[in-house]
Amino acid sequence: MAVTLTELAELRLRTFVRGTPDYTPERGIRLAVKDGGCNGYEYDIKVANAPHSDDEIVNSGTLKVFIDPKSAPLLDGVVVDYIDSLLESGFKFTNPNAADTCGCGKSFQAAGDCSTPAGVPCS
């Protein structure tokens, strides 16, 4: 399982993980895909206190990334970056498993996946 966080993405995510008084070394980031978005799947990032028993754990520097078994094949090879410009800021995903990506970059259709959920127009 390969998930890459750029140096800037790791730094930004690490501030969320360590930025609260209840920080413990088991904390990490849960990276997942869920049904939704305009192309069928959308990315989801949350702070997690610990991994689930069936999660894959990827270490990126000092940051732990937890990935559930359903999301793992759709995230294998993904690169997560953080951009900060005059026009936009936020996490950007480059996913080799995406056949099509929404203009906002937060949603994708999986390549060769006939079971991709139906998309919902951006609001």
Secondary structure, 3 states (H helix, E strand, C coil): CCEEECHHHHHHHHHHHHCCCCCCCCCEEEEEEEECCCCCEEEEEEEECCCCCCCEEEEECCEEEEECCCCHHHHCCEEEEEEECCCCEEEEEECCCEEEECCCCCEEEECCCCCCCCCCCCC
